[in-house]
């Protein structure tokens, strides 16, 4: 008889960065076209903390750093808006460097809008949770 393994997934990020869309696309396979800020949903509870505090309180918890909205990197309107603000998209190499510096299990990019890489994000998070040994402290 096989037993069910339960793990908890916490999604952390700035407002409007794509957390809820990522979860909805993964769980319901549909992209919500209208933005409604999420405070709490049955399938997600966002905790807005800086990466260091998450690591401090969850020392042995694996982090998968995810770059959402990958599709916007090549979107001309987005690039023009960023250029007007003297900004640019985050380069893959820059994000990978951040992932390495925080000791992340992995760095991945995805687009909830195109569904590109969404399943891979959750499969990697699951693998990370199953491979990481639980610490003795609570």
Secondary structure, 3 states (H helix, E strand, C coil): CCCCCCCCCCCCCCCCCCHHHHHHHHHHCCCCCCCCCCCCECCECCCCCCHHHHHHHCCCCCCEEEECCHHHHHCHHHHHHHHHCCCCCCCHHHHHHHHHHCCCCEEEECECCCCECHHHHHHHHHHHHHHCCCCCCC
